[in-house]
Amino acid sequence: MTIISWIILGLLAGAIAKFLLPGRDPGGLIGTTVIGVAGAFIGGWISARWLDHPISKDFYDGATWAAAIGGSLVLLIAYRLLFGHSRD
């Protein structure tokens, strides 16, 4: 997969993570998008490093999507814990 594919995967993973974890985010749409892209990279790295599932070259690989969405969820939860009350 190219960098553009990872960015698209991250955008979609961030949107899915936001759908699974609704609520007000301190960063809004752009913050959630950045979290999705970073989560895709981190989820893929964790999958390759510790779960012994190398990154697939196929965009439609289910394990790659699961890793990207999982990484996005983890980052979204951490972001909300760290910066969630800054808008109050």
Summary of the structure (lengths in Angstrom):
residues: 88
radius of gyration: 12.9
end to end distance: 40.7
largest distance: 43.2
contacts: 276
relative contact order: 0.22
helix: 70%
strand: 0%
